[in-house]
Amino acid sequence: MPEKTLYEYAVVRLIPRVEREEFINVGVALYCRKYRYAKMIYFVNEQKARSLCPDIDLEMIENHLSSFQRICHGERGAGKLAELDIAERFRWLTAKRSTLVQCSASHPGLCEDPEVTLRALFERLVL
């Protein structure tokens, strides 16, 4: 039986009007130290986003989420934050902030395969 290992995840939220505190879940970021794994996946449901804010700039939101994803993955060319240590990147991305794209608190769990766990969380919490 495969050994379970600790991971942390945060739900990525779109908050079109910060002052109203309404949000939709658009992604999940997951970090697993043992496997040196940090990944974020997202999907923006345009209909839900427009129901909260009819004039939302979805292209801008896509750019923010894509940047978040590239930093989380540590991609070259994604800027100085992407060059940070994997744990520092995850902590920076999931820190509290008051912007259009925010994260929930980090939650711990145990998994055998972080990729499978990320996909399961994404399906349950976003799709």
C-alpha positions, 0 to 999 in steps of 0.5 A: 500500500502506498504511503500517504504524505502531507499536502496543503491546498487553498481554493482560489477565488474570484471576487469581482467586487471586493467590497461585497465579499461575493466570490466564486471558486475558480481554482485550487493550488496544492503544495506537497513538500515530499514530492516537491510539488506545487501546482494550480489549476483553474477554470472561470465559469463566465456565466457565474462571473457575470452574474456577480459582475456583468461588466467584469473584465474576463481577459484581465482575470484570465491574465491574473490567473495565468500569472498565478499558475505560472508562478506556482509552477515555478516557470522560467520567465514568470518573474522573481516570485517564480524563482522562490523556493517551492514552499515560499512560492506557495505561501506567497500565493496563498497569503491573505490579500484584498484583490480580485483573485484571493485564496482561502486559508490553507488546508492540510490533508494526506495523499498518495499522489498530489496530482490525483488529489489536486484533480479531485479537489478541483472537481469537487470545489470548482467544477 
